[in-house]
């Protein structure tokens, strides 16, 4: 996806078309709740939040805000980028607490 994003940005830039990608982290959506009870979800979110710098799971609006920004004139000089929206998720293999 990253290579495709960069290639399309290169190819379509001459037509004034920006191409970017959003890479969301864990987000509170319906799909994540499939097969889980409310208490299991709460435990999952609590556990996952421990590895996120902002200490919480993303709401759908957090991801939508980035999409809205990328669709706006404010991002007119941004293209070929992968925007990671994960609240600063830690990788415990390469970072220590």
C-alpha positions, -999 to +999 in steps of 0.1 A: +000+000+000+028+024+008+046+018-025+012+021-044+005+054-026+039+068-035+037+057-071+002+070-076+013+103-060+042+105-085+020+096-115-010+118-106+008+149-092+011+164-126-028+165-127-028+182-093-041+151-076-028+143-041-025+106-030-020+097+006-028+067+029-040+065+064-027+037+087-050+036+117-041+018+149-067-001+170-100+018+167-133+014+185-154+002+156-181-025+154-158-050+137-136-051+168-165-060+190-176-091+170-175-122+192-166-102+223-187-094+253-188-058+266-165-068+295-141-085+271-140-054+250-133-032+281-104-055+291-090-055+256-091-017+254-075-014+288-047-038+279-041-023+245-041+013+259-011+004+280+010+002+248-002+035+234+015+068+243-018+087+245-032+059+268-064+053+249-079+035+219-088+056+189-124+067+183-136+066+147-137+104+147-099+104+154-093+086+120-121+107+103-103+139+113-072+129+095-092+120+064-110+153+065-076+171+068-062+153+038-093+161+018-090+198+027-070+226+011-049+227+043-031+196+030-026+207-006+012+202-005+011+168+011+012+138-012+027+103-013+026+100+025+015+073+049-001+090+079+000+068+109-029+075+133-022+052+163-018+074+193+019+067+195+017+029+198+049+014+213+067-016+198+078-035+229+104-053+210+123-021+202+113+002+231+114-003+268+089+011+293 
